Every structure is written in structure tokens, then in C-alpha cells.
């Protein structure tokens, strides 16, 4: 317990074993910040997946002008 929230509940929600509905307002705020940080950092598996898509020419994104661009890839 820390302040008006329970770290264990926040960790349970982050791991997917508890719904966000179980959090109080302060716990939800702490969870949301932690969730944002977690989502901003890709896992090694996600990095490998997208590297392979780029290698195969399947990467897609937006140019600075807002146009769809495709990765050319390596045959």
C-alpha cells in the first residue's frame, strides 16, 4: 500500500489479471501513467516482428507530408 492506492492492484491490472474497473480514482491515475510508459517501450518481440516486416518490404508509415509510404525492403 502506498498513499491511497495499492501497488499490487496496479501491477495486477498491468499484467492483465485484474480489470481497471477494480481501481479507485488515484489508483487509475497511477495505472494510466505506468501503462503509458509501458506502451511507449516496444518489447524485444515487437521490435523483431517489425524489423522482419521492414526487411520483407511490408513496413508502412506516413511521410512528413502525411502521405502513405511503404518500406522498399530487401529481396
C-alpha positions, -999 to +999 in steps of 0.1 A: +000+000+000+012+035-008-008+066-001-044+059-011-037+031-035-025-005-036+006-011-058-004-048-061-037-039-077-020-017-102+005-044-110-024-069-114-041-046-139-009-040-158-004-078-161-040-083-173-051-103-143-074-076-129-098-052-147-092-014-145-128-013-130-113-026-098-091+006-094-101+037-074-095+071-089-060+076-076-050+040-085-064+046-120-042+077-124-011+058-113-020+028-136-026+051-166+008+067-162+025+033-158+005+019-188+016+048-210+052+042-201+049+005-207+033+010-241+059+036-252+086+009-250+083-019-275+092-054-263+121-073-280+094-095-297+077-064-311+109-049-323+119-082-341+084-085-356+085-051-372+122-054-382+111-085-402+082-067-418+106-039-428+130-065-442+102-080-463+091-047-476+059-047-456+065-017-434+041+012-439+041+047-424+034+084-431+057+109-447+062+144-433+035+154-458+011+129-445+013+105-474+014+068-470+049+054-477+060+018-479+093+002-470+112-010-500+127-040-482+155-062-492+146-091-516 
